[in-house]
């Protein structure tokens, strides 16, 4: 079963790299933030697979913390960064 | 045992498939709202399928419970984040995307 877990891990990494394209091209900051949230979810899946593959149970704790921190990043972004006057928008129309 | 291995492999591959579809959605969809839609549903379903695939190979009950806890936290967190981003986009006046005549995505 190890080759299958390795295949799953590699495919999840490919998904992460594809998500980088959205961060590069994203027209608004919200699109970039959503791609960052994608990194959170995919990273959690990747860490769970690696915890099983490498017999490192500590990686499950890392996954738990990453799931929490990813949503905290989006929360801070919505509450602090993106709450500005729409009239003087800094990033232009979407 | 071979049946459990087969089921685990199918669940894991289906989970990766949902992750790929979600990333394709976030690359191809035209605006923030549709990207929230692609992200918060497809990815969490993929994560759930991967968690269920790993549950079949979990060595003990606490490990299985921790996997389920991680999935539950990811579900709640992602639903909240998607709602907040969509609400902030609406308050900032981001117009939802409409299909123009003859225009592709």
N, CA and C atoms of all chains as a GROMACS GRO file, in nm:
protein
  597
    1UNK      N    1   0.082  -0.121   0.000
    1UNK     CA    2   0.000   0.000   0.000
    1UNK      C    3   0.085   0.126   0.000
    2UNK      N    4   0.218   0.109   0.021
    2UNK     CA    5   0.299   0.229   0.034
    2UNK      C    6   0.308   0.307  -0.097
    3UNK      N    7   0.315   0.232  -0.207
    3UNK     CA    8   0.326   0.304  -0.336
    3UNK      C    9   0.201   0.387  -0.359
    4UNK      N   10   0.086   0.337  -0.314
    4UNK     CA   11  -0.037   0.413  -0.335
    4UNK      C   12  -0.036   0.541  -0.251
    5UNK      N   13   0.011   0.528  -0.126
    5UNK     CA   14   0.019   0.649  -0.042
    5UNK      C   15   0.117   0.749  -0.100
    6UNK      N   16   0.228   0.699  -0.156
    6UNK     CA   17   0.323   0.791  -0.218
    6UNK      C   18   0.262   0.859  -0.339
    7UNK      N   19   0.187   0.783  -0.418
    7UNK     CA   20   0.120   0.842  -0.534
    7UNK      C   21   0.023   0.951  -0.491
    8UNK      N   22  -0.054   0.922  -0.384
    8UNK     CA   23  -0.151   1.020  -0.335
    8UNK      C   24  -0.078   1.146  -0.288
    9UNK      N   25   0.035   1.128  -0.217
    9UNK     CA   26   0.110   1.245  -0.169
    9UNK      C   27   0.161   1.328  -0.285
   10UNK      N   28   0.213   1.262  -0.389
   10UNK     CA   29   0.266   1.336  -0.504
   10UNK      C   30   0.154   1.412  -0.574
   11UNK      N   31   0.038   1.346  -0.589
   11UNK     CA   32  -0.072   1.414  -0.658
   11UNK      C   33  -0.121   1.534  -0.578
   12UNK      N   34  -0.120   1.522  -0.444
   12UNK     CA   35  -0.160   1.637  -0.363
   12UNK      C   36  -0.060   1.751  -0.378
   13UNK      N   37   0.068   1.716  -0.391
   13UNK     CA   38   0.168   1.821  -0.414
   13UNK      C   39   0.146   1.889  -0.548
   14UNK      N   40   0.108   1.811  -0.651
   14UNK     CA   41   0.078   1.870  -0.781
   14UNK      C   42  -0.038   1.968  -0.768
   15UNK      N   43  -0.138   1.930  -0.687
   15UNK     CA   44  -0.251   2.020  -0.665
   15UNK      C   45  -0.206   2.151  -0.601
   16UNK      N   46  -0.114   2.141  -0.506
   16UNK     CA   47  -0.062   2.262  -0.442
   16UNK      C   48   0.007   2.352  -0.543
   17UNK      N   49   0.089   2.292  -0.631
   17UNK     CA   50   0.162   2.371  -0.730
   17UNK      C   51   0.065   2.438  -0.826
   18UNK      N   52  -0.042   2.366  -0.863
   18UNK     CA   53  -0.141   2.427  -0.951
   18UNK      C   54  -0.210   2.545  -0.882
   19UNK      N   55  -0.230   2.532  -0.749
   19UNK     CA   56  -0.290   2.643  -0.676
   19UNK      C   57  -0.203   2.767  -0.677
   20UNK      N   58  -0.071   2.748  -0.691
   20UNK     CA   59   0.018   2.864  -0.698
   20UNK      C   60  -0.014   2.953  -0.818
   21UNK      N   61  -0.064   2.891  -0.926
   21UNK     CA   62  -0.096   2.970  -1.045
   21UNK      C   63  -0.204   3.073  -1.013
   22UNK      N   64  -0.301   3.034  -0.931
   22UNK     CA   65  -0.407   3.128  -0.895
   22UNK      C   66  -0.351   3.240  -0.808
   23UNK      N   67  -0.257   3.208  -0.719
   23UNK     CA   68  -0.197   3.314  -0.639
   23UNK      C   69  -0.119   3.410  -0.727
   24UNK      N   70  -0.056   3.357  -0.830
   24UNK     CA   71   0.021   3.442  -0.921
   24UNK      C   72  -0.071   3.531  -1.003
   25UNK      N   73  -0.178   3.476  -1.057
   25UNK     CA   74  -0.261   3.550  -1.150
   25UNK      C   75  -0.377   3.621  -1.086
   26UNK      N   76  -0.416   3.580  -0.964
   26UNK     CA   77  -0.542   3.624  -0.904
   26UNK      C   78  -0.567   3.773  -0.916
   27UNK      N   79  -0.680   3.814  -0.973
   27UNK     CA   80  -0.700   3.958  -0.995
   27UNK      C   81  -0.716   4.036  -0.864
   28UNK      N   82  -0.784   3.980  -0.766
   28UNK     CA   83  -0.801   4.051  -0.640
   28UNK      C   84  -0.727   3.977  -0.529
   29UNK      N   85  -0.713   4.048  -0.416
   29UNK     CA   86  -0.646   3.983  -0.303
   29UNK      C   87  -0.731   3.868  -0.250
   30UNK      N   88  -0.864   3.876  -0.267
   30UNK     CA   89  -0.948   3.769  -0.215
   30UNK      C   90  -0.921   3.638  -0.288
   31UNK      N   91  -0.893   3.645  -0.418
   31UNK     CA   92  -0.861   3.522  -0.490
   31UNK      C   93  -0.732   3.460  -0.438
   32UNK      N   94  -0.636   3.548  -0.409
   32UNK     CA   95  -0.510   3.494  -0.354
   32UNK      C   96  -0.534   3.433  -0.217
   33UNK      N   97  -0.621   3.495  -0.139
   33UNK     CA   98  -0.648   3.441  -0.005
   33UNK      C   99  -0.720   3.307  -0.014
   34UNK      N  100  -0.810   3.296  -0.113
   34UNK     CA  101  -0.879   3.168  -0.130
   34UNK      C  102  -0.781   3.059  -0.169
   35UNK      N  103  -0.684   3.093  -0.253
   35UNK     CA  104  -0.582   2.994  -0.287
   35UNK      C  105  -0.501   2.956  -0.164
   36UNK      N  106  -0.480   3.052  -0.074
   36UNK     CA  107  -0.410   3.018   0.050
   36UNK      C  108  -0.492   2.922   0.135
   37UNK      N  109  -0.624   2.941   0.132
   37UNK     CA  110  -0.708   2.847   0.205
   37UNK      C  111  -0.705   2.708   0.140
   38UNK      N  112  -0.694   2.708   0.008
   38UNK     CA  113  -0.675   2.580  -0.062
   38UNK      C  114  -0.548   2.512  -0.013
   39UNK      N  115  -0.443   2.591   0.009
   39UNK     CA  116  -0.320   2.534   0.061
   39UNK      C  117  -0.344   2.472   0.198
   40UNK      N  118  -0.428   2.537   0.279
   40UNK     CA  119  -0.458   2.481   0.411
   40UNK      C  120  -0.522   2.344   0.401
   41UNK      N  121  -0.628   2.335   0.320
   41UNK     CA  122  -0.700   2.208   0.311
   41UNK      C  123  -0.612   2.098   0.251
   42UNK      N  124  -0.544   2.134   0.140
   42UNK     CA  125  -0.460   2.033   0.076
   42UNK      C  126  -0.344   1.995   0.165
   43UNK      N  127  -0.290   2.093   0.238
   43UNK     CA  128  -0.180   2.062   0.328
   43UNK      C  129  -0.221   1.968   0.439
   44UNK      N  130  -0.344   1.985   0.490
   44UNK     CA  131  -0.392   1.893   0.592
   44UNK      C  132  -0.400   1.750   0.538
   45UNK      N  133  -0.456   1.736   0.416
   45UNK     CA  134  -0.462   1.603   0.357
   45UNK      C  135  -0.324   1.544   0.335
   46UNK      N  136  -0.232   1.628   0.288
   46UNK     CA  137  -0.096   1.581   0.263
   46UNK      C  138  -0.028   1.537   0.392
   47UNK      N  139  -0.048   1.614   0.499
   47UNK     CA  140   0.015   1.578   0.626
   47UNK      C  141  -0.042   1.448   0.681
   48UNK      N  142  -0.175   1.428   0.664
   48UNK     CA  143  -0.233   1.303   0.712
   48UNK      C  144  -0.177   1.183   0.636
   49UNK      N  145  -0.164   1.199   0.504
   49UNK     CA  146  -0.108   1.089   0.425
   49UNK      C  147   0.037   1.063   0.465
   50UNK      N  148   0.113   1.170   0.487
   50UNK     CA  149   0.254   1.152   0.524
   50UNK      C  150   0.267   1.090   0.663
   51UNK      N  151   0.175   1.124   0.754
   51UNK     CA  152   0.179   1.064   0.887
   51UNK      C  153   0.162   0.913   0.879
   52UNK      N  154   0.073   0.869   0.787
   52UNK     CA  155   0.055   0.725   0.769
   52UNK      C  156   0.174   0.662   0.697
   53UNK      N  157   0.226   0.737   0.600
   53UNK     CA  158   0.333   0.680   0.515
   53UNK      C  159   0.463   0.666   0.591
   54UNK      N  160   0.499   0.770   0.668
   54UNK     CA  161   0.629   0.769   0.734
   54UNK      C  162   0.623   0.725   0.880
   55UNK      N  163   0.505   0.679   0.922
   55UNK     CA  164   0.488   0.634   1.061
   55UNK      C  165   0.528   0.743   1.160
   56UNK      N  166   0.483   0.865   1.131
   56UNK     CA  167   0.511   0.976   1.223
   56UNK      C  168   0.379   1.031   1.274
   57UNK      N  169   0.334   0.984   1.388
   57UNK     CA  170   0.202   1.030   1.438
   57UNK      C  171   0.199   1.179   1.472
   58UNK      N  172   0.317   1.239   1.494
   58UNK     CA  173   0.319   1.381   1.530
   58UNK      C  174   0.267   1.467   1.416
   59UNK      N  175   0.277   1.416   1.292
   59UNK     CA  176   0.231   1.495   1.178
   59UNK      C  177   0.080   1.516   1.183
   60UNK      N  178   0.007   1.428   1.253
   60UNK     CA  179  -0.137   1.450   1.266
   60UNK      C  180  -0.164   1.574   1.352
   61UNK      N  181  -0.081   1.593   1.454
   61UNK     CA  182  -0.096   1.716   1.533
   61UNK      C  183  -0.066   1.838   1.449
   62UNK      N  184   0.037   1.825   1.364
   62UNK     CA  185   0.070   1.936   1.274
   62UNK      C  186  -0.048   1.967   1.184
   63UNK      N  187  -0.113   1.862   1.134
   63UNK     CA  188  -0.229   1.882   1.047
   63UNK      C  189  -0.341   1.954   1.122
   64UNK      N  190  -0.362   1.915   1.247
   64UNK     CA  191  -0.467   1.979   1.327
   64UNK      C  192  -0.438   2.128   1.343
   65UNK      N  193  -0.313   2.161   1.375
   65UNK     CA  194  -0.277   2.301   1.394
   65UNK      C  195  -0.286   2.377   1.262
   66UNK      N  196  -0.247   2.312   1.152
   66UNK     CA  197  -0.253   2.378   1.022
   66UNK      C  198  -0.398   2.408   0.983
   67UNK      N  199  -0.489   2.315   1.011
   67UNK     CA  200  -0.630   2.340   0.979
   67UNK      C  201  -0.681   2.460   1.058
   68UNK      N  202  -0.636   2.472   1.181
   68UNK     CA  203  -0.680   2.586   1.263
   68UNK      C  204  -0.618   2.716   1.214
   69UNK      N  205  -0.488   2.712   1.183
   69UNK     CA  206  -0.420   2.836   1.142
   69UNK      C  207  -0.468   2.885   1.006
   70UNK      N  208  -0.506   2.792   0.916
   70UNK     CA  209  -0.551   2.835   0.784
   70UNK      C  210  -0.677   2.918   0.796
   71UNK      N  211  -0.771   2.873   0.881
   71UNK     CA  212  -0.895   2.951   0.894
   71UNK      C  213  -0.868   3.080   0.971
   72UNK      N  214  -0.771   3.078   1.062
   72UNK     CA  215  -0.738   3.203   1.132
   72UNK      C  216  -0.681   3.306   1.034
   73UNK      N  217  -0.603   3.260   0.937
   73UNK     CA  218  -0.548   3.353   0.838
   73UNK      C  219  -0.660   3.417   0.756
   74UNK      N  220  -0.757   3.334   0.713
   74UNK     CA  221  -0.868   3.389   0.635
   74UNK      C  222  -0.950   3.485   0.720
   75UNK      N  223  -0.971   3.449   0.848
   75UNK     CA  224  -1.046   3.536   0.939
   75UNK      C  225  -0.978   3.671   0.954
   76UNK      N  226  -0.847   3.669   0.978
   76UNK     CA  227  -0.775   3.795   0.995
   76UNK      C  228  -0.779   3.876   0.866
   77UNK      N  229  -0.772   3.807   0.753
   77UNK     CA  230  -0.777   3.878   0.625
   77UNK      C  231  -0.912   3.948   0.607
   78UNK      N  232  -1.020   3.876   0.635
   78UNK     CA  233  -1.153   3.935   0.615
   78UNK      C  234  -1.177   4.047   0.715
   79UNK      N  235  -1.134   4.027   0.839
   79UNK     CA  236  -1.166   4.125   0.943
   79UNK      C  237  -1.077   4.248   0.936
   80UNK      N  238  -0.951   4.232   0.893
   80UNK     CA  239  -0.856   4.343   0.901
   80UNK      C  240  -0.818   4.402   0.765
   81UNK      N  241  -0.787   4.316   0.670
   81UNK     CA  242  -0.728   4.365   0.546
   81UNK      C  243  -0.834   4.410   0.448
   82UNK      N  244  -0.937   4.329   0.431
   82UNK     CA  245  -1.029   4.353   0.322
   82UNK      C  246  -1.143   4.445   0.361
   83UNK      N  247  -1.148   4.489   0.487
   83UNK     CA  248  -1.257   4.577   0.529
   83UNK      C  249  -1.211   4.721   0.516
   84UNK      N  250  -1.217   4.774   0.396
   84UNK     CA  251  -1.184   4.912   0.370
   84UNK      C  252  -1.296   4.974   0.289
   85UNK      N  253  -1.284   5.105   0.271
   85UNK     CA  254  -1.388   5.175   0.198
   85UNK      C  255  -1.386   5.131   0.051
   86UNK      N  256  -1.498   5.082  -0.002
   86UNK     CA  257  -1.495   5.037  -0.140
   86UNK      C  258  -1.470   5.150  -0.239
   87UNK      N  259  -1.483   5.277  -0.193
   87UNK     CA  260  -1.469   5.386  -0.289
   87UNK      C  261  -1.322   5.411  -0.326
   88UNK      N  262  -1.234   5.395  -0.226
   88UNK     CA  263  -1.092   5.412  -0.259
   88UNK      C  264  -1.025   5.275  -0.260
   89UNK      N  265  -1.069   5.194  -0.352
   89UNK     CA  266  -1.014   5.058  -0.357
   89UNK      C  267  -0.871   5.063  -0.410
   90UNK      N  268  -0.789   4.978  -0.352
   90UNK     CA  269  -0.647   4.982  -0.386
   90UNK      C  270  -0.611   4.883  -0.495
   91UNK      N  271  -0.697   4.785  -0.516
   91UNK     CA  272  -0.656   4.682  -0.611
   91UNK      C  273  -0.734   4.691  -0.741
   92UNK      N  274  -0.817   4.792  -0.756
   92UNK     CA  275  -0.890   4.808  -0.880
   92UNK      C  276  -1.013   4.718  -0.886
   93UNK      N  277  -1.096   4.737  -0.988
   93UNK     CA  278  -1.216   4.655  -0.998
   93UNK      C  279  -1.181   4.511  -1.028
   94UNK      N  280  -1.263   4.424  -0.979
   94UNK     CA  281  -1.234   4.282  -0.997
   94UNK      C  282  -1.273   4.241  -1.139
   95UNK      N  283  -0.852  -0.913   0.382
   95UNK     CA  284  -0.760  -0.798   0.390
   95UNK      C  285  -0.744  -0.732   0.255
   96UNK      N  286  -0.747  -0.813   0.149
   96UNK     CA  287  -0.727  -0.754   0.016
   96UNK      C  288  -0.845  -0.663  -0.018
   97UNK      N  289  -0.962  -0.698   0.035
   97UNK     CA  290  -1.079  -0.615   0.007
   97UNK      C  291  -1.066  -0.480   0.076
   98UNK      N  292  -1.015  -0.481   0.199
   98UNK     CA  293  -0.997  -0.354   0.271
   98UNK      C  294  -0.893  -0.268   0.201
   99UNK      N  295  -0.786  -0.333   0.153
   99UNK     CA  296  -0.685  -0.256   0.080
   99UNK      C  297  -0.743  -0.194  -0.046
  100UNK      N  298  -0.825  -0.271  -0.115
  100UNK     CA  299  -0.886  -0.220  -0.238
  100UNK      C  300  -0.976  -0.100  -0.208
  101UNK      N  301  -1.056  -0.116  -0.102
  101UNK     CA  302  -1.147  -0.006  -0.065
  101UNK      C  303  -1.069   0.119  -0.024
  102UNK      N  304  -0.960   0.095   0.051
  102UNK     CA  305  -0.878   0.209   0.093
  102UNK      C  306  -0.818   0.280  -0.028
  103UNK      N  307  -0.767   0.202  -0.123
  103UNK     CA  308  -0.710   0.264  -0.242
  103UNK      C  309  -0.813   0.343  -0.320
  104UNK      N  310  -0.935   0.288  -0.332
  104UNK     CA  311  -1.038   0.359  -0.406
  104UNK      C  312  -1.075   0.489  -0.336
  105UNK      N  313  -1.087   0.485  -0.202
  105UNK     CA  314  -1.123   0.607  -0.129
  105UNK      C  315  -1.014   0.712  -0.143
  106UNK      N  316  -0.888   0.669  -0.131
  106UNK     CA  317  -0.780   0.767  -0.142
  106UNK      C  318  -0.774   0.830  -0.280
  107UNK      N  319  -0.789   0.747  -0.383
  107UNK     CA  320  -0.781   0.802  -0.518
  107UNK      C  321  -0.901   0.893  -0.546
  108UNK      N  322  -1.019   0.856  -0.494
  108UNK     CA  323  -1.134   0.944  -0.513
  108UNK      C  324  -1.112   1.077  -0.442
  109UNK      N  325  -1.051   1.073  -0.323
  109UNK     CA  326  -1.022   1.198  -0.252
  109UNK      C  327  -0.928   1.286  -0.330
  110UNK      N  328  -0.823   1.226  -0.387
  110UNK     CA  329  -0.730   1.305  -0.467
  110UNK      C  330  -0.800   1.361  -0.590
  111UNK      N  331  -0.891   1.281  -0.647
  111UNK     CA  332  -0.966   1.332  -0.761
  111UNK      C  333  -1.046   1.455  -0.726
  112UNK      N  334  -1.110   1.454  -0.608
  112UNK     CA  335  -1.187   1.573  -0.569
  112UNK      C  336  -1.095   1.693  -0.545
  113UNK      N  337  -0.976   1.666  -0.490
  113UNK     CA  338  -0.881   1.777  -0.473
  113UNK      C  339  -0.843   1.837  -0.608
  114UNK      N  340  -0.818   1.750  -0.707
  114UNK     CA  341  -0.781   1.800  -0.838
  114UNK      C  342  -0.895   1.880  -0.900
  115UNK      N  343  -1.018   1.831  -0.883
  115UNK     CA  344  -1.132   1.904  -0.939
  115UNK      C  345  -1.148   2.040  -0.871
  116UNK      N  346  -1.126   2.043  -0.740
  116UNK     CA  347  -1.138   2.170  -0.670
  116UNK      C  348  -1.033   2.269  -0.716
  117UNK      N  349  -0.910   2.222  -0.736
  117UNK     CA  350  -0.806   2.313  -0.785
  117UNK      C  351  -0.834   2.358  -0.927
  118UNK      N  352  -0.885   2.266  -1.009
  118UNK     CA  353  -0.925   2.306  -1.144
  118UNK      C  354  -1.032   2.414  -1.138
  119UNK      N  355  -1.127   2.398  -1.045
  119UNK     CA  356  -1.232   2.498  -1.031
  119UNK      C  357  -1.175   2.633  -0.991
  120UNK      N  358  -1.080   2.633  -0.897
  120UNK     CA  359  -1.028   2.763  -0.852
  120UNK      C  360  -0.942   2.825  -0.961
  121UNK      N  361  -0.893   2.745  -1.054
  121UNK     CA  362  -0.818   2.803  -1.165
  121UNK      C  363  -0.909   2.855  -1.276
  122UNK      N  364  -1.022   2.788  -1.298
  122UNK     CA  365  -1.100   2.818  -1.417
  122UNK      C  366  -1.223   2.905  -1.390
  123UNK      N  367  -1.272   2.908  -1.267
  123UNK     CA  368  -1.395   2.982  -1.242
  123UNK      C  369  -1.370   3.132  -1.249
  124UNK      N  370  -1.473   3.209  -1.288
  124UNK     CA  371  -1.445   3.349  -1.326
  124UNK      C  372  -1.440   3.449  -1.212
  125UNK      N  373  -1.508   3.431  -1.099
  125UNK     CA  374  -1.502   3.536  -0.998
  125UNK      C  375  -1.494   3.477  -0.857
  126UNK      N  376  -1.496   3.565  -0.759
  126UNK     CA  377  -1.470   3.523  -0.621
  126UNK      C  378  -1.576   3.425  -0.572
  127UNK      N  379  -1.702   3.454  -0.601
  127UNK     CA  380  -1.809   3.370  -0.548
  127UNK      C  381  -1.800   3.227  -0.599
  128UNK      N  382  -1.777   3.214  -0.730
  128UNK     CA  383  -1.769   3.078  -0.784
  128UNK      C  384  -1.645   3.006  -0.733
  129UNK      N  385  -1.539   3.083  -0.706
  129UNK     CA  386  -1.418   3.018  -0.653
  129UNK      C  387  -1.440   2.971  -0.510
  130UNK      N  388  -1.515   3.050  -0.432
  130UNK     CA  389  -1.550   3.003  -0.297
  130UNK      C  390  -1.627   2.872  -0.306
  131UNK      N  391  -1.720   2.868  -0.402
  131UNK     CA  392  -1.800   2.748  -0.422
  131UNK      C  393  -1.712   2.628  -0.454
  132UNK      N  394  -1.616   2.647  -0.544
  132UNK     CA  395  -1.530   2.535  -0.583
  132UNK      C  396  -1.445   2.490  -0.466
  133UNK      N  397  -1.395   2.588  -0.390
  133UNK     CA  398  -1.298   2.556  -0.286
  133UNK      C  399  -1.362   2.485  -0.167
  134UNK      N  400  -1.468   2.544  -0.113
  134UNK     CA  401  -1.516   2.497   0.017
  134UNK      C  402  -1.593   2.367   0.007
  135UNK      N  403  -1.638   2.328  -0.110
  135UNK     CA  404  -1.711   2.202  -0.117
  135UNK      C  405  -1.624   2.087  -0.166
  136UNK      N  406  -1.561   2.108  -0.282
  136UNK     CA  407  -1.488   1.995  -0.341
  136UNK      C  408  -1.370   1.954  -0.254
  137UNK      N  409  -1.298   2.053  -0.200
  137UNK     CA  410  -1.179   2.018  -0.124
  137UNK      C  411  -1.212   1.947   0.006
  138UNK      N  412  -1.321   1.989   0.071
  138UNK     CA  413  -1.352   1.922   0.197
  138UNK      C  414  -1.406   1.782   0.175
  139UNK      N  415  -1.475   1.763   0.063
  139UNK     CA  416  -1.517   1.626   0.031
  139UNK      C  417  -1.394   1.540   0.002
  140UNK      N  418  -1.297   1.596  -0.070
  140UNK     CA  419  -1.175   1.521  -0.095
  140UNK      C  420  -1.101   1.488   0.033
  141UNK      N  421  -1.095   1.585   0.124
  141UNK     CA  422  -1.029   1.559   0.252
  141UNK      C  423  -1.103   1.451   0.331
  142UNK      N  424  -1.236   1.455   0.325
  142UNK     CA  425  -1.314   1.353   0.395
  142UNK      C  426  -1.289   1.215   0.339
  143UNK      N  427  -1.281   1.205   0.206
  143UNK     CA  428  -1.257   1.073   0.145
  143UNK      C  429  -1.118   1.022   0.182
  144UNK      N  430  -1.019   1.114   0.184
  144UNK     CA  431  -0.884   1.071   0.224
  144UNK      C  432  -0.883   1.027   0.370
  145UNK      N  433  -0.956   1.101   0.455
  145UNK     CA  434  -0.962   1.062   0.596
  145UNK      C  435  -1.027   0.925   0.612
  146UNK      N  436  -1.134   0.899   0.537
  146UNK     CA  437  -1.198   0.767   0.548
  146UNK      C  438  -1.108   0.658   0.494
  147UNK      N  439  -1.029   0.693   0.388
  147UNK     CA  440  -0.934   0.595   0.339
  147UNK      C  441  -0.827   0.562   0.441
  148UNK      N  442  -0.781   0.666   0.513
  148UNK     CA  443  -0.679   0.642   0.615
  148UNK      C  444  -0.738   0.575   0.738
  149UNK      N  445  -0.869   0.596   0.763
  149UNK     CA  446  -0.933   0.532   0.879
  149UNK      C  447  -0.925   0.381   0.869
  150UNK      N  448  -0.934   0.329   0.746
  150UNK     CA  449  -0.931   0.183   0.728
  150UNK      C  450  -0.796   0.126   0.766
  151UNK      N  451  -0.690   0.210   0.762
  151UNK     CA  452  -0.559   0.161   0.801
  151UNK      C  453  -0.513   0.212   0.936
  152UNK      N  454  -0.602   0.276   1.011
  152UNK     CA  455  -0.561   0.333   1.140
  152UNK      C  456  -0.529   0.220   1.239
  153UNK      N  457  -0.426   0.244   1.320
  153UNK     CA  458  -0.379   0.136   1.408
  153UNK      C  459  -0.456   0.129   1.539
  154UNK      N  460  -0.520   0.238   1.580
  154UNK     CA  461  -0.592   0.232   1.707
  154UNK      C  462  -0.712   0.326   1.701
  155UNK      N  463  -0.798   0.312   1.801
  155UNK     CA  464  -0.920   0.395   1.803
  155UNK      C  465  -0.889   0.543   1.825
  156UNK      N  466  -0.797   0.580   1.917
  156UNK     CA  467  -0.768   0.724   1.931
  156UNK      C  468  -0.717   0.788   1.804
  157UNK      N  469  -0.635   0.714   1.728
  157UNK     CA  470  -0.586   0.770   1.602
  157UNK      C  471  -0.702   0.794   1.506
  158UNK      N  472  -0.795   0.699   1.501
  158UNK     CA  473  -0.911   0.716   1.413
  158UNK      C  474  -0.995   0.835   1.457
  159UNK      N  475  -1.012   0.849   1.588
  159UNK     CA  476  -1.091   0.962   1.638
  159UNK      C  477  -1.023   1.094   1.608
  160UNK      N  478  -0.889   1.095   1.614
  160UNK     CA  479  -0.818   1.219   1.583
  160UNK      C  480  -0.833   1.255   1.436
  161UNK      N  481  -0.831   1.153   1.349
  161UNK     CA  482  -0.852   1.180   1.206
  161UNK      C  483  -0.990   1.241   1.183
  162UNK      N  484  -1.090   1.183   1.249
  162UNK     CA  485  -1.225   1.238   1.232
  162UNK      C  486  -1.234   1.379   1.289
  163UNK      N  487  -1.163   1.404   1.399
  163UNK     CA  488  -1.165   1.537   1.459
  163UNK      C  489  -1.102   1.639   1.364
  164UNK      N  490  -0.993   1.600   1.300
  164UNK     CA  491  -0.929   1.691   1.205
  164UNK      C  492  -1.023   1.723   1.091
  165UNK      N  493  -1.093   1.621   1.041
  165UNK     CA  494  -1.186   1.647   0.931
  165UNK      C  495  -1.300   1.739   0.976
  166UNK      N  496  -1.351   1.713   1.098
  166UNK     CA  497  -1.459   1.799   1.147
  166UNK      C  498  -1.414   1.943   1.162
  167UNK      N  499  -1.293   1.963   1.214
  167UNK     CA  500  -1.242   2.099   1.227
  167UNK      C  501  -1.225   2.165   1.091
  168UNK      N  502  -1.175   2.088   0.994
  168UNK     CA  503  -1.158   2.145   0.860
  168UNK      C  504  -1.292   2.181   0.799
  169UNK      N  505  -1.394   2.098   0.824
  169UNK     CA  506  -1.528   2.128   0.770
  169UNK      C  507  -1.581   2.259   0.827
  170UNK      N  508  -1.579   2.270   0.960
  170UNK     CA  509  -1.632   2.391   1.024
  170UNK      C  510  -1.553   2.513   0.980
  171UNK      N  511  -1.420   2.499   0.980
  171UNK     CA  512  -1.335   2.613   0.947
  171UNK      C  513  -1.358   2.658   0.804
  172UNK      N  514  -1.366   2.563   0.712
  172UNK     CA  515  -1.379   2.600   0.572
  172UNK      C  516  -1.515   2.661   0.543
  173UNK      N  517  -1.620   2.607   0.607
  173UNK     CA  518  -1.753   2.665   0.586
  173UNK      C  519  -1.756   2.809   0.637
  174UNK      N  520  -1.700   2.832   0.756
  174UNK     CA  521  -1.698   2.967   0.810
  174UNK      C  522  -1.618   3.062   0.722
  175UNK      N  523  -1.501   3.016   0.677
  175UNK     CA  524  -1.416   3.104   0.597
  175UNK      C  525  -1.481   3.136   0.463
  176UNK      N  526  -1.544   3.036   0.400
  176UNK     CA  527  -1.610   3.063   0.274
  176UNK      C  528  -1.724   3.163   0.288
  177UNK      N  529  -1.802   3.148   0.395
  177UNK     CA  530  -1.911   3.242   0.419
  177UNK      C  531  -1.858   3.383   0.442
  178UNK      N  532  -1.750   3.394   0.520
  178UNK     CA  533  -1.696   3.527   0.551
  178UNK      C  534  -1.639   3.594   0.427
  179UNK      N  535  -1.568   3.519   0.344
  179UNK     CA  536  -1.511   3.579   0.224
  179UNK      C  537  -1.622   3.624   0.129
  180UNK      N  538  -1.725   3.540   0.113
  180UNK     CA  539  -1.834   3.578   0.023
  180UNK      C  540  -1.907   3.701   0.075
  181UNK      N  541  -1.928   3.708   0.208
  181UNK     CA  542  -1.998   3.825   0.264
  181UNK      C  543  -1.914   3.951   0.247
  182UNK      N  544  -1.783   3.939   0.272
  182UNK     CA  545  -1.696   4.057   0.256
  182UNK      C  546  -1.694   4.102   0.111
  183UNK      N  547  -1.693   4.006   0.017
  183UNK     CA  548  -1.693   4.044  -0.124
  183UNK      C  549  -1.823   4.115  -0.160
  184UNK      N  550  -1.935   4.067  -0.104
  184UNK     CA  551  -2.062   4.132  -0.135
  184UNK      C  552  -2.068   4.272  -0.075
  185UNK      N  553  -2.014   4.288   0.045
  185UNK     CA  554  -2.016   4.422   0.107
  185UNK      C  555  -1.926   4.520   0.034
  186UNK      N  556  -1.822   4.468  -0.028
  186UNK     CA  557  -1.735   4.557  -0.105
  186UNK      C  558  -1.791   4.586  -0.243
  187UNK      N  559  -1.900   4.523  -0.278
  187UNK     CA  560  -1.963   4.553  -0.406
  187UNK      C  561  -1.906   4.478  -0.523
  188UNK      N  562  -1.848   4.360  -0.497
  188UNK     CA  563  -1.801   4.279  -0.610
  188UNK      C  564  -1.923   4.222  -0.682
  189UNK      N  565  -1.930   4.249  -0.810
  189UNK     CA  566  -2.045   4.205  -0.888
  189UNK      C  567  -2.032   4.057  -0.920
  190UNK      N  568  -2.139   3.979  -0.898
  190UNK     CA  569  -2.133   3.838  -0.940
  190UNK      C  570  -2.120   3.828  -1.091
  191UNK      N  571  -2.048   3.725  -1.132
  191UNK     CA  572  -2.019   3.707  -1.274
  191UNK      C  573  -2.144   3.662  -1.348
  192UNK      N  574  -2.168   3.721  -1.462
  192UNK     CA  575  -2.279   3.677  -1.546
  192UNK      C  576  -2.223   3.637  -1.683
  193UNK      N  577  -2.286   3.533  -1.739
  193UNK     CA  578  -2.240   3.487  -1.870
  193UNK      C  579  -2.280   3.588  -1.976
  194UNK      N  580  -2.177   3.638  -2.045
  194UNK     CA  581  -2.207   3.727  -2.157
  194UNK      C  582  -2.236   3.644  -2.281
  195UNK      N  583  -2.302   3.708  -2.377
  195UNK     CA  584  -2.337   3.633  -2.498
  195UNK      C  585  -2.211   3.602  -2.576
  196UNK      N  586  -2.187   3.473  -2.593
  196UNK     CA  587  -2.072   3.431  -2.672
  196UNK      C  588  -1.942   3.432  -2.595
  197UNK      N  589  -1.943   3.481  -2.472
  197UNK     CA  590  -1.820   3.489  -2.396
  197UNK      C  591  -1.796   3.362  -2.316
  198UNK      N  592  -1.677   3.311  -2.323
  198UNK     CA  593  -1.643   3.194  -2.244
  198UNK      C  594  -1.601   3.234  -2.104
  199UNK      N  595  -1.562   3.134  -2.025
  199UNK     CA  596  -1.523   3.161  -1.887
  199UNK      C  597  -1.388   3.229  -1.887
   0.00000   0.00000   0.00000
